[in-house]
Amino acid sequence: MITILERKFFLSEIIGRKVYLISQKIGSLSDMVIVETGKFPEVTHFVVSRSFGYPSLLLPLDKLTLISNTEIVFDVIDPVEYERLPAEGAILLRSHILDKKILDMDGHEVEVIYDISLNFQGDKLYVSEVDISRRRLLRRMGLKSLAGWLSRQRKEDAMISWMYVQQLPERIDTFKGHVKLNVLKENISDIHPVDLADILEELDGDQRIAVFKELEPEQASETLEEVEPRVQRELIRSMEKRQAAQLIEARSPAQAAVILAALPSAEADELLKMINKDSAIKIQNIIDHHDENILLFSTQKFIKMPASTKVDEVLTDFRQIARNMDVIMYVYVTDKLDTLKGIVDFRELLAAEPEQLLKEIMVENIISLNPEDTLNDAVAMFTRYDFRAIPILDAENKLLAVVSSRDIRGIEPRLD
């Protein structure tokens, strides 16, 4: 049985951590061995370096008894039987993956792997994502304050799921190249729009357009929203006008307004004429006015559940529950009258025990908007609190709607 005090951590945070055999300090963690058994690689062994010329240890995961933010403990008495190097061809996270370049499908550089995210699921440890953000590099260099400042300036994540990393070569000991993304026509539809947007932004023009044209309409529409304005303009101009209008119309009015606001007014006007008249009016109002009522930007498609719901009920059926929802990062806990009692972040759900009730893990101190608030009020609140969504409540705390940060992204608060 493993006692786990942190279920998710980065490779850079655990490398160098003190290693104990029961109560005897034996050395420090220098690397981790993984095997690719499915969508996510599984950690099988820990490589422990020792001082004074003692040989390194290769300790199996099933001997691990404790992992905390300061130490790692194994249920091993005699280290001698574990004095060995990793097998030939073993994949080492630090030696073979960290600081490698991520390449697109045609070999063009996208970014560098500055860190690797690991997650415990039960008693197994998996590699889940690679981190390409400069923030992680700064943290590894000991510049945590600068990394924190950069994180506050740039809210977006820079994580790429291991699902999109091509299988590594069998002879990993001879692997001197770079990690490649598995961005191919047959599986591109599986990539999250945020990840895909990051990749598209790094491709050259012709490649970007070629990949974008392979997307299904819904994914193309979501990806178009995620890419930066420069790329939005390029992609929209590469499409037939009617197709571009259809993709824009598939987004909410707020999302469509963000996309059209990146275009020259003449081009935006031309596309608006091809969109449903009622939607076009809403979109134009959003583009033109900060004083629009926040309900215009809100959605009714969010997850709400009673306080007595168990965590495992939510997680077991989450894929079905979240289908067609606009806001899935929070669960809103309500009573029979739709009074909002608390909010549960999805990340808290993953960390909770299966039998816990939502009322046991929900946050009751709720920051909310009211139905008379404007777009400008909402932008200011998102800027202040860095939430991913904010509920809209009436005077009796009845949950009326939710507004997502992505629906107003790119709109700066007006200084009155």
N, C-alpha and C positions, 0 to 999 in steps of 0.2 A: 504494500500500500504506500503510495507516494503522498507526502504532505506538500501541497503546492500553495505557496503564498502569493504567487503571481502567475496567472494562467496565460498571459500574453506578454511577450517581451521582445526586444530586438537582440540580434546576435551580438552587436557591439557592446550591449549592456551586460552580457553574461561572460564574454571572453575575458579571461584574467581573473574571474571570480575564484575565491578560495575553495579548494576541494578537500573534504574530510572523508576518511574511512572510519565510519562510526564516530569516534571522538578524536581520532588522530589526524592532524593536518598533514596532507600528503603532497600537495602541490597546487597548481592552478589550472583552470580550463584553458586549453589552447585551441581546440577545434571540435567540430561535431561531424559525425558520419551520418549520411542519409542514404536511403534507398528509395527509388522511384517505384512505388507500388500501385499508384493510382493517380488521381488528379493532383494530389498534394503529396510531396515526398515525406517520408517518415524518418525521424531521427532514431538511429539504432544504437549508437555508441558515442561516448564522450572521450576525447583525447586529452589526457592530463599530463602536463609537463612537470618535471621535478628538478630540483636544484642539485648541486654537488655531483653532477655526472651520473645520477641515477637514470635508468631508462624510463621512457614515457610509459604511461598506462593506457590501456584501451578498455574502458569500463562500460558494460552494457546498460541500456536503459532500465532493464528489469531489476537491476541492483540499486537503482536510485530510490532513496527514501525521503529526501527533503530537498527542495529548491526554494531559496528565499532570495531577497535582494542583496544578501551579503555572502551567502555560502551555499555550497552544494554538498550533500552528504550521501554516501553510498554504503550499503550494508555489505561491506567487505572487510574481512579480518586480515588476510594475508595478501599483500599486493603482488607478490612474486608471480602468481599464476596469471596475472593480467599484464605482465610486462611484455608488451608486443606493439608493433606498429600496425596501422590499418592495413587490411588486405590490399594486394595489388588491384588497382581499378576502383577502389573505394572512392566515393564522392565526398570531399571535405568542403564544408560550407565556407570556412574562412579562406582556405588555400585556393579553392577552385572557382568559387562564385563571387565572393566579395571583391569589389573594385573592378569587376569585369564590365565591359561595355554591353549595353543592350542594343541589338541591331534589329532593324525591320526586316521584312521578308526578302528584300533585295540586297541586304547587307549594308544598308546605310545606317550610320550611327544615330541612335535616338538619345540615350543617356547612359550614365554610369550607375552601377548598383552600389549605392553607398551604405546600404544596410539591408538586413533580412529579418522579416517578422516571423516569429514562431508562436504557435498556439498549442496548449494542451487541450485535448479532447479525451475526457476520461483519464486513463493512465498512459495515453500515447501522445507523443509530441510531434507536431507536423510543421513543415514550412508552409506558410500561407501566402506571403507576398514578398516582393522585393521593393525597396524604397529607393527612389531615384532623386530625392530632394536634397538640395544643398544643406538644408537644415540638419539632416542626419550626419553629413560630413563634418559640419561645424561642431556638433555635439561630440563626435568621435575625437575631434582635436582638442576637446576640453573647453570650447568656446560656447558654453551653454547659454550665457546671457545674450550673446549675439544671435544664437540659434532661436532663442525665445522671441527676440525682437523681430526676426525675419518671419517667424511663424505667425506673429500677430499681424504683420503687414500683408502676408499672403496666406489666405485661409484655406486654399485648395489643397487637397491631398496629392501626393505624388507616389502613390502605391500602384503597383501592377501585380495582379494575381498570378501565382505560379501556374495557374491553369493556362496562361497564355505564353508560357516559356516552353520552347521546344525541348524534347528529351535530350539529355546530355549524352555525349559520345560514350561508348562502352569503355574505351581506353582513356579514362579520365586522367590518368597519370601523364599522358602525352598531350593533354588538352591545353594548348597555348593560345587558343583563339578567344572568341567572345561568345556571350550568351545570346541566343537568337530568339526573337518573338515568333510565336506560332501564328502569324497573321496571314492566313491563306484564305482563298475564296471559300473553301468548303467549311471553315469554322469561324469566319469573321463575325457571323451573326451571334456568336456566343459572347463576344466581348462587350463589357459594359460601356455605354456611351462615353463616360468620363475617361476611361482608359483609352478608348479608341480616339477620342478627341486629342489626347496628348500625343498619340502616335501620328495622327494626321498632321498635326502642327509641325512635326519634325521632318516630314517627307517633302520632297520637292514637288513642284506644281503638278506635273503630269502624273506622278505616282499617287499624289493625294486625290486627284480627281478620279483616277482609275479605281482606287480602293473605295471611295465614297459611292461610286456608281454601282458597286456590288451589293450595297446595303439594301435591306428591305425598307419600304417607305417609313414604317414606324421608327426603326432604328436610325435611319437617315435623319428624320426629323429631330429625334432626341440628341443625336450627335451634333447636328447643326447648331443646336442651342448651346452646346458645351464648348465649342471651339472659340478662339479669340476673334474679335471683329474683323481683323485682316483676312483670316481664313474664311470666315463667313461670307464676306464679299466675294472672294474668289470662287468658292463653291457655288454660290447662288448664280453668279455670272456664267458658270460653266454649264448650267442646266437650262433646259427649255423653260420659258417663263411660266407656262401653265403648271409644269411639274414643281417649280420652285414655290409657286403660290399654294399648291396643294400641301407641300411639306410645312409651310408656314402656318397654314390654316389648321393643321393637325395639332398644333400647340395651343396652349391656353392663350387668351388675349394678352396676358402679361408677358408670357414667354415670347409670343410672336412680336410684341412691341420691342423687346430687347434686340431681337434679330434685325428687324426693320430699321431700328434706330441706328444701326451700324452702317446702313446704306446711304448713298446720296439721296436727297429728298425726291428727285425725279424718278429714280429707280424704285424707291419705296412706294411712291404714289402709283406707279404702274402696276405693281404687285397687289396693292390694296384694291384696285379696281377689279381684280380677278377673284377676290375673296368675298364670301357671303357678306351682304351689306351690313347686317347687324354686327357681325364680328369685326368688320372693317371699322365701323364707328367706334366700337369699344377700344380697338387697338390704337386708333388715331388719338382718342382721348387720353389713353395711357401715355402715348408718346408726348403729347402736348402739355399735359397737366399733372402737376404734383398734388393738386387738391382733390383728386378723385377719391371717392370713398373707398376704404380698404376692402370692403366686401366685394368690390369689382375684381380684386386680385385673388380672392380666396377660393377655396375648394371645399366641397362636401365629401370628397373622397379621401377619408383618413380612417385610421383604425381606432375604434373605441370598444371597450369591454368593461364588464362589471368588476368591482373590486375583489370579488370572490374567485376570479379566474386563476387557475394554477399556471405557473410558468411553463410547464411542459405542454399544457394545452395550446398555448400560443405558439411555442416553437415547433411542435409537431405539425400543426396545420398552417404554419406561417406562409408557406408558398401559396396556398389557396386563399388565405385571408388577405394577403397583400396584393393579390391579382387585381389589376385595374385601379389600384389606389394611387393617388398622387403623392401622398405623404406616408412613408412607411418607416421612418426613422424613430417615431415615437408611438407609444400606445397611450391613448387618452382614456383614463379610468372615469367612468360616469355611472350615475344611478339611473333609475327607471325614468326620471324626468329630464335626463340628459344634463344634469348638473355635473360640472367637472369637479372631481374629487382629487385628482392627482395625475401625474404624467410619469411614464416609465420610458427611459431611453432604451433603444433596442440593445445597446451595448451592455446595459445593466441586466437585461433579460438573459443574455448569453452567460453572464457571470453568476447569475443566481442559481440556487438549488431548484431542481425540477418541481418539488412539492411546495415551494413557497407560493404565496398568493400575491397578486399584484398589489394589494393594499399594504403588504409588508415591505415592498421595495419601491413604491411610488414616491415621487417628490410632491409634497403638498403645498410648498411655497411657490405659487404659480405666477409667472409674469405673463400678462395678457394684453391684448388690444380690446377696445370696445367698438361697437358697430358704427359709432360716429367718427372714428379716427380716419385720417387720410393716409394716402400713400406716403407722404412725407413723414408722418408720425411713425409709420411702420419701418421705413428705411432707417430713421434715427434709432429706433429700438433695436433693430438687427445690428446696427453698427456698434451700439453700446454693449449688447449682451452676447453677440456671436452665437445665437441660437440658429438651428437649421429650420425651425418652423415655430410659429407663435399662434396660439389659439385666440379666437375672437369670442368674448363672453358678453352676455347682456348683464343688466344690473343684478339679476338673481343668479349669476354665475352659470347660466345655461350655455352650453357649448353650441355656438351658431355655425362656426366655420373655422378653417385653419388657413393661414397664409404661409407659404414656403419661401425660404430665403432665395431659392433659385428663381422664383417667379419675379423677384424684384432686383435680381443681381445686375450690377452695372449702373443702377440708378443712384445718383449721389443725393444725400439729403440737402434740401434747400435751406440756406441760412437766412432766417427771417430777421 
